[in-house]
Amino acid sequence: MADTGKPRCGGKLHKRDGTCTLPAGWGTDHVGYGRCRKHFGNAPNVIKAAETERIDQQARKALEGITDFDAITDPVERLQMLAGRAERFMQVIGDRVEQLTSIRYSTDEGGEQLRAEVTIYERALTATGRLLVDLARLGLDERSVRVQEAQVAILAGALSQALSETDLPAEQRQAITVRVAELVDQADTATVSPRRLSA
């Protein structure tokens, strides 16, 4: 009796209904994944699809039952970190690609295949580009400016309140206000972060 739990080829049968029940990858180098030899399992695009299926299944299996994780409280920070890692990964793979003497290799069947490093590099470029676009859409620079302006306004209000509660002459209070404004302008020119301004 056949083990129905194992993956099957699933290729469409010729001149009759149904699908191929041979084991997935039968007669190929990717046994357990993809089409069998009778259904073009040794074709370059089918081999590539089988490898993608294998990696996907292994990744899903690795993720099963994972419960040890932290909640994301700052998605913007995580997105920035993810974009940084993606760019670094892209650089590493890019270095590997530059070291290749050829971006293709010959298969046993006489065909040519694009090297895996090149495919991974292309995907890394695409993924990094999408992350950078997502970050750009968030308008982080504009938000940072608004936060900084709000903090400066709070600081100015607190300073004005504090000075009004002192016995200092009006000229000295004015001089202090002007000097603080100068320091804030200097800090802004030096691109000090809002956290530094609020310290």
GIDANOR-V83713 format. One line per field, one symbol per residue. ss: DSSP state (A for helix, B for strand, O for the rest). phi: phi as a letter, one per 30 degrees, with the letter a starting at -180 (. if undefined). A space follows every 50 residues. Layout:
ss = ???
phi = ???
This chain:
ss = OOOOOOOBOOOBOOOOOOBOOOBOOOOOOOOOOOOOAAAOOOOAAAAAAA AAAAAAAAAAAAAOOOOOOOOOOOAAAAAAAAAAAAAAAAAAAAAAAAAO OOOBBBOOOOOBBBOAAAAAAAAAAAAAAAAAAAAAAAOAAAAAAAAAAA AAAAAAAAAAAAAAOOOOOAAAAAAAAAAAAAAAAAAAAOOOOAAAAAO
phi = .ddddddceiddddiadjbdcdeeieibdcejbiddddcidcdedddddd ddddddddddddddidbcacddcbdddddddddddddddddddddddddd dadbbdcddjdbbddeddddddddddddddddddddddiddddddddddd ddddddddddddddcccddeddddddddddddddddddddhddeddddd
